Amino acid sequence: MAKRRQKSSGAKEARSHLHPEPFFIVVVDRDKGIFNVIGPVEDDAPYVREVNRIQRKGRSVDLHNPGEFTAREDVVREVERSLGFAYADAPIVELRGA
């Protein structure tokens, strides 16, 4: 009989496997043609939940990991170039209770 692999005991341990270092995330509002850059963050789960809530209301908002960037300005330039949307200082997603 095959042995079962033991699951990782901690959420932080699992998260560190996916994102070993702080990272940026990009929130895109396709309805308005704008985006925000958030971070660096260590955990994007609260943003994922909030974007899902907004999507259920019918808005075209999504979340992206732009990759291995170390400077916010580089993320902004790359997203502007690739999507053609404008960077916005006003947050698209506001975390509840934050």
C-alpha positions, 0 to 999 in steps of 0.5 A: 500500500502506498504511503500518503504524503504528509501535508504541510503544517503551516500556511506561511510555509505553503505561501513561502513555497509559492512566493519566497520573497515579497512581491507586487500584484496588479489589480486591473479594472477593465471597465475603467481602463485603469490599474493599481500596483500593490506591494510588495506584499507577502500574501495576496489572499486578501486581495484575491478574495476581494477581487472575487467579491467584486467580480461576483457583482459583475465588474470586470476586475482582475488580479495579476502577478507581474513577475519578478520585479523589484521596483514599483516604477518598473511594474507600472511601465510594463503594465502600461506598455502591455495593457495600454491602461493608465496607472491610478493612485486611487485604489481599485480594491480596498480590503475590508477591515484594513 
